[in-house]
Amino acid sequence: MDCKTMMSPIKTSLFADEPAGKAIDFMVEKHMGLVPVIERDGTFAGLISGDGLMHSMLPKSVSAMSSVKRGLKHASYLDESAEEMNERLEVVRRKTIGELVDRHVKTVKPDTPLIDALLLITGRQFVVPVVDEENKLLGAISFFSMLYGLNEEYDREVVQKAKEKEREARKDKKASGQKEKDE
């Protein structure tokens, strides 16, 4: 079995030159913690991760400490407010996606044996981009796409439509709640 058999196509593109706020909004909406990013010519740029975004939101006094890299477990002495965290989030949102992307990501080709992608995933690279010979992003393989692909009863389109319907229902509920609040 090869990687093209299990890869999920990338339906929405995040470009390296766009504001990071777009990536953050996308990740929140889609409940994705690791997303492929491309350049304007379609070549793979890297992955943007929730972990990387959270690291970017640390106070400078904490991120400058070498112990963060070794696994600092507590910084409760800072006693931060939501306003302070939101200020840092806004700074991150104004950066470009390319400034936050991890460019040191291993990729596979469509005809790469699937076991090679599985080894990357088990080695802690949770999304494996599938690129062509020109480094154009074709799709990605993750834990979920592997499981979905192996489940013969799974119909990706049916699930996608159900997710979209659920999102619309949440938006409608939120909008009707706001109307009641305004009245």
Secondary structure, 3 states (H helix, E strand, C coil): CEHHHHCEECCCCCECCCEHHHHHHHHHHHCCCEEEEECCCCEEEEEEEHHHHHHHCCCHHHHCCHHHHCCCCCCHHHCCCHHHHHHHHHHHHHCEHHHHCECCCCCECCCCEHHHHHHHHHCCCCEEEEECCCCEEEEEEEHHHHHHHHCCCCCHHHHHHHHHHHHHHHHHHHHHHHHHHHC
